[in-house]
């Protein structure tokens, strides 16, 4: 694999991917009560991707899509060489640092160094920040980066999906004097909301999660502090969001198939910082997928263009043109396929269709975008023409004949 001229080629590349990080809980995407000053600072240095949409709720599928190793199921061709293996072949000495022991086999490849710092699931919150799973991972990543010798460093944290172990002082800053105590312990909740659910319990879970995000932000700052000076690009990417009570669940739906592709789960953050400092503090408002970021990473390293994807959802367009001319091909829609249902996101709409159950017709809901940020006002019965168009997109994406939803 040889390097090639590029509009955004960098001296080095730091990629940080975070599973279960929803965009709406970060102040750079509009949150007004969660403190994440490090991520805010990073956003001021790069391009904020306003509408990155995950096309799957399986984190490994999304990570493979980002790494360029995902091919269509059943494809008989040779395995695709992903970003990290291509970087190794080009002499970039990549390293993957992760708390997910399954990830290296999915995204690494020949010549890629791997460091695994498994997350633990303690019974209670940590007494000190450095005793948390996130702290161990980011300390390992910072030490790896500080030692040098790697031109590509990919850090993946999956522990937001398994433990919220931030010390009490991180949670306490979000609790008012007259609030009831939030849930104790470090386990991620799996709370189905119904008419009998105590609203204070939902608020308490959000307070605990906010404390975890503030811990994450602080640790991310310690990693950024050791990034080498001189032309490194930095990419921060969410993989999945987290249900936090907007659509029937708080935490991890049980069974996992119950999770629906609403914005709290599929709208995730991304910031791309150019190694040469171009377009700092800009926001890109268009729809993007992780495949677009994948193409961007290849270009950042000056590698040959990403091969045409065998996976139909994997065809991406690099954001490199944004840094040169602030122009980029506009996506007219993004489709998210999940076991519980399908979402079609367009610049003006989000259509969510439940998977058919027990022979009953699927239920379809339509939300106006960007005004209905949290998908709270279903307008399907007033926009039946739009519903019909988006039903056809759902059917096509699932390889099915068009069908009519109940609205």
ChimeraX attribute file (.defattr): number of C-alpha atoms within 10 A of each C-alpha:
attribute: neighborCount
match mode: 1-to-1
recipient: residues
	/A:1	12
	/A:2	11
	/A:3	18
	/A:4	12
	/A:5	12
	/A:6	17
	/A:7	14
	/A:8	25
	/A:9	25
	/A:10	21
	/A:11	19
	/A:12	22
	/A:13	26
	/A:14	24
	/A:15	17
	/A:16	20
	/A:17	23
	/A:18	23
	/A:19	22
	/A:20	26
	/A:21	25
	/A:22	23
	/A:23	28
	/A:24	21
	/A:25	25
	/A:26	23
	/A:27	16
	/A:28	22
	/A:29	19
	/A:30	11
	/A:31	13
	/A:32	11
	/A:33	12
	/A:34	18
	/A:35	21
	/A:36	22
	/A:37	16
	/A:38	18
	/A:39	21
	/A:40	17
	/A:41	13
	/A:42	22
	/A:43	23
	/A:44	18
	/A:45	20
	/A:46	25
	/A:47	24
	/A:48	25
	/A:49	24
	/A:50	20
	/A:51	24
	/A:52	26
	/A:53	26
	/A:54	28
	/A:55	28
	/A:56	22
	/A:57	24
	/A:58	15
	/A:59	18
	/A:60	17
	/A:61	18
	/A:62	23
	/A:63	23
	/A:64	22
	/A:65	28
	/A:66	27
	/A:67	24
	/A:68	28
	/A:69	23
	/A:70	24
	/A:71	22
	/A:72	13
	/A:73	8
	/A:74	6
	/A:75	10
	/A:76	8
	/A:77	9
	/A:78	7
	/A:79	10
	/A:80	15
	/A:81	19
	/A:82	24
	/A:83	26
	/A:84	28
	/A:85	23
	/A:86	27
	/A:87	25
	/A:88	22
	/A:89	17
	/A:90	16
	/A:91	15
	/A:92	22
	/A:93	19
	/A:94	27
	/A:95	26
	/A:96	22
	/A:97	25
	/A:98	27
	/A:99	22
	/A:100	15
	/A:101	13
	/A:102	11
	/A:103	19
	/A:104	17
	/A:105	9
	/A:106	15
	/A:107	23
	/A:108	24
	/A:109	19
	/A:110	12
	/A:111	17
	/A:112	20
	/A:113	17
	/A:114	18
	/A:115	17
	/A:116	18
	/A:117	20
	/A:118	17
	/A:119	22
	/A:120	14
	/A:121	17
	/A:122	16
	/A:123	12
	/A:124	16
	/A:125	21
	/A:126	18
	/A:127	13
	/A:128	13
	/A:129	21
	/A:130	16
	/A:131	14
	/A:132	24
	/A:133	26
	/A:134	29
	/A:135	21
	/A:136	18
	/A:137	24
	/A:138	25
	/A:139	17
	/A:140	19
	/A:141	26
	/A:142	22
	/A:143	12
	/A:144	19
	/A:145	23
	/A:146	15
	/A:147	9
	/A:148	11
	/A:149	12
	/A:150	19
	/A:151	20
	/A:152	25
	/A:153	25
	/A:154	19
	/A:155	23
	/A:156	25
	/A:157	25
	/A:158	22
	/A:159	24
	/A:160	23
	/A:161	19
	/A:162	19
	/A:163	25
	/A:164	28
	/A:165	34
	/A:166	31
	/A:167	22
	/A:168	18
	/A:169	13
	/A:170	20
	/A:171	23
	/A:172	16
	/A:173	15
	/A:174	19
	/A:175	17
	/A:176	9
	/A:177	8
	/A:178	6
	/A:179	11
	/A:180	12
	/A:181	14
	/A:182	18
	/A:183	17
	/A:184	14
	/A:185	17
	/A:186	19
	/A:187	18
	/A:188	20
	/A:189	19
	/A:190	14
	/A:191	20
	/A:192	15
	/A:193	17
	/A:194	9
	/A:195	6
	/A:196	6
	/A:197	11
	/A:198	10
	/A:199	11
	/A:200	14
	/A:201	17
	/A:202	20
	/A:203	19
	/A:204	20
	/A:205	21
	/A:206	22
	/A:207	23
	/A:208	27
	/A:209	26
	/A:210	25
	/A:211	26
	/A:212	23
	/A:213	23
	/A:214	22
	/A:215	25
	/A:216	22
	/A:217	17
	/A:218	18
	/A:219	21
	/A:220	21
	/A:221	18
	/A:222	16
	/A:223	21
	/A:224	15
	/A:225	11
	/A:226	16
	/A:227	20
	/A:228	13
	/A:229	10
	/A:230	11
	/A:231	16
	/A:232	21
	/A:233	25
	/A:234	25
	/A:235	21
	/A:236	19
	/A:237	24
	/A:238	28
	/A:239	33
	/A:240	30
	/A:241	28
	/A:242	28
	/A:243	26
	/A:244	22
	/A:245	18
	/A:246	15
	/A:247	19
	/A:248	15
	/A:249	22
	/A:250	22
	/A:251	23
	/A:252	20
	/A:253	18
	/A:254	12
	/A:255	8
	/A:256	13
	/A:257	12
	/A:258	16
	/A:259	21
	/A:260	28
	/A:261	32
	/A:262	23
	/A:263	27
	/A:264	25
	/A:265	25
	/A:266	28
	/A:267	25
	/A:268	31
	/A:269	27
	/A:270	26
	/A:271	27
	/A:272	24
	/A:273	26
	/A:274	24
	/A:275	20
	/A:276	16
	/A:277	14
	/A:278	16
	/A:279	19
	/A:280	18
	/A:281	16
	/A:282	18
	/A:283	17
	/A:284	18
	/A:285	13
	/A:286	17
	/A:287	20
	/A:288	25
	/A:289	27
	/A:290	29
	/A:291	26
	/A:292	19
	/A:293	25
	/A:294	26
	/A:295	25
	/A:296	25
	/A:297	30
	/A:298	26
	/A:299	24
	/A:300	26
	/A:301	26
	/A:302	21
	/A:303	21
	/A:304	15
	/A:305	14
	/A:306	22
	/A:307	12
	/A:308	11
	/A:309	18
	/A:310	15
	/A:311	15
	/A:312	11
	/A:313	20
	/A:314	25
	/A:315	19
	/A:316	21
	/A:317	21
	/A:318	21
	/A:319	26
	/A:320	23
	/A:321	16
	/A:322	18
	/A:323	21
	/A:324	12
	/A:325	9
	/A:326	12
	/A:327	12
	/A:328	15
	/A:329	12
	/A:330	12
	/A:331	13
	/A:332	12
	/A:333	17
	/A:334	21
	/A:335	23
	/A:336	23
	/A:337	21
	/A:338	20
	/A:339	16
	/A:340	17
	/A:341	22
	/A:342	27
	/A:343	28
	/A:344	22
	/A:345	24
	/A:346	19
	/A:347	17
	/A:348	12
	/A:349	20
	/A:350	28
	/A:351	26
	/A:352	28
	/A:353	24
	/A:354	20
	/A:355	17
	/A:356	13
	/A:357	10
	/A:358	6
	/A:359	6
	/A:360	10
	/A:361	14
	/A:362	17
	/A:363	16
	/A:364	23
	/A:365	20
	/A:366	27
	/A:367	22
	/A:368	19
	/A:369	15
	/A:370	14
	/A:371	10
	/A:372	13
	/A:373	14
	/A:374	15
	/A:375	22
	/A:376	12
	/A:377	12
	/A:378	18
	/A:379	15
	/A:380	20
	/A:381	13
	/A:382	11
	/A:383	12
	/A:384	13
	/A:385	11
	/A:386	13
	/A:387	24
	/A:388	16
	/A:389	11
	/A:390	24
	/A:391	23
	/A:392	16
	/A:393	20
	/A:394	25
	/A:395	15
	/A:396	12
	/A:397	16
	/A:398	12
	/A:399	9
	/A:400	11
	/A:401	9
	/A:402	15
	/A:403	13
	/A:404	14
	/A:405	18
	/A:406	13
	/A:407	16
